[in-house]
């Protein structure tokens, strides 16, 4: 069993400053021996948070009494840094053996492996921790297979399900876990933090609005030059509306398969169009356009963001763009 354990590159443990209080609460619970056996942690940010998961696990193992946990110096921290901690299991999306592409879900074999490792006697004195992230990617059978472990936890073991969307987990799983939520920082802390991350002050409000107050997402969008992508989208859309390119080449030229980003680009574009329309005196034709655009905005908001399948995503995008062209023509 040990031999087919997938080898991960160790993840650098890291928590943002607004997440530290939360980690400290867990350290306190552990000291009091009141750490629940199954914890479901929902993060409000949509940004990749495996570093946070590793930070939390490392903090629970860390042997130092210092303020900064994990200390990075003790035996536990060093074993974690080398991904060699015998009582830690990390279950995440892995590459498919055949296609070498990242799986779309967490497979039952991975959960069976986790359960096996959880059943082994622990090696060190710090208890066992299994981290599953992103837990919303558990498929039906892997979630079912996990249930028994949740019902009959082995002593001194903690299962942490870290997720961006607890609502996507089966109720049977949710009801067996203690639920925690890590909020995004408030407006002021978010602005300060983005400033420290070198986002130009005149762009901070725009990016925070784009990211719906998710500071980490705002930073990521800034770093990925989202505004340039938005301009590129607007230019392509204009060409498409003027019949200079067809729908297929427009979608191809976008080269975007990230549903979250695509939704944002589309949404921002529609909001801009609506805003521009409202600067005019509304004729009957413009009123019709306005209602068409707001309808489309609602659709983009509700459907595109839940779509993980790339092909479906692109088909939906085509659908939205075709409607958009009909509305503005
Ligand atoms: Zn340490």
Boltz pocket constraint, residues with backbone or C-beta under 6 A from the ligand:
constraints:
  - pocket:
      binder: B
      contacts: [[A, 58], [A, 61], [A, 62], [A, 63], [A, 64], [A, 70], [A, 71], [A, 72], [A, 73], [A, 74], [A, 75], [A, 76], [A, 77]]
      max_distance: 6.0
